[in-house]
Amino acid sequence: MPFEKKHRCCRPFNGVRFFKPQGIPLRGLEILRLERDELEAIHLCDYEGLNQAEAAKRMKISTGTLQRLLYSGHKKIADALYESKALQIVDTDYISPN
């Protein structure tokens, strides 16, 4: 039986949920799912400039978990940009409001 993920604190997201290359219909693209906790980790570290310990504390997760979220989020974004794939920002049931 897989373990249950701990809740992660993320700010509400009211932005656009799909990003795709211009001029290519969405139905013709592979869609990568960027989870909201991955987006939050990237936002805190790359946009707000927090170090990983501060970002992990704000999300109420371990620094190891934050590192995994950053790695997987960065990988998905790079894959979407280099391989012309769509990104969908998705909510998960283990997200808690900040």
N, C-alpha and C positions, 0 to 999 in steps of 0.2 A: 504494500500500500504506500503510495507516494506521500511525502510529508506535506502539510499545509503551509503555504507561504505566509510569512508574517506581513501584517499590514504595513504599508509604506505611506508616509505623509506626502501628499502632492497638492500643489495649488490647483484650483479649478482651471480647466482648459476650455475656453469658448472659441477657439480659433478654428480655422479651416481643418478638416479632418483628412483631406486627400491632397497630395502634392504629386505632380506628374510632369513629364517632359511636354513642352508645348508642341502642338500639332500632331500628337499621336493619341488616338482615341483610347480611353481607359480600358475598354474591353480588349484591346490588343496588347496590353501590358501585364507583366507579372507584378503582383502587388505584394510588397513587403509590409509586415505589420510591426510598427514601432509602438511599443507599449508606453503608456503614460509615465510609468516610473523611469523608463529609459530616457524619455524626453526631459523629465524633471531633473534627473542626474546631470544630463548634458547642460541644461539651462543653469543649474546652480554652479557647476564647475567652469564651464566654458563662457557663459554669458555674464553671470554675476561675479565670476572670478574667485569663488570660494575654494579653499583647498579641500581635499577629499574628506578629511576628518570633520571639517565644519559642515560640509554638504551632507555627510552621512548622519551627523547629529540632527540636522534640520529634518531629514527624511525619517529619522528614528530607525535606522538600519545600521548594520556593521559596515566598516570601511571595506571589507572584502566584498560584501554584497554590492556596495556602491561601485567598486572597481569593475565587477562583472557587468553591472548595468551600463556603465560608460563604454566598456569594450563592445558589448553587443549592440548598443545604440549607434556608436561611431561606425561599426562595421556595416550595419544596415544602411546608414545614410551614405557612406562611401559606395556601397554596392549599387544603391539606387542612382547615384550621380554618374558613376562610371559605366554602368550597364543599361542606362535608360529604363529604369523600373519605377513604378509608382510607390509612394509611401502612404500608408494609412495609419493615422494615429488612433489607437484603440484604448478603451478603458478596460480595466480588469477588476475582478471582484475583491481584490486585496488592496485597493487604493482607499486611503482615508484622507479627508480634508486636512489641510495644515492647521 
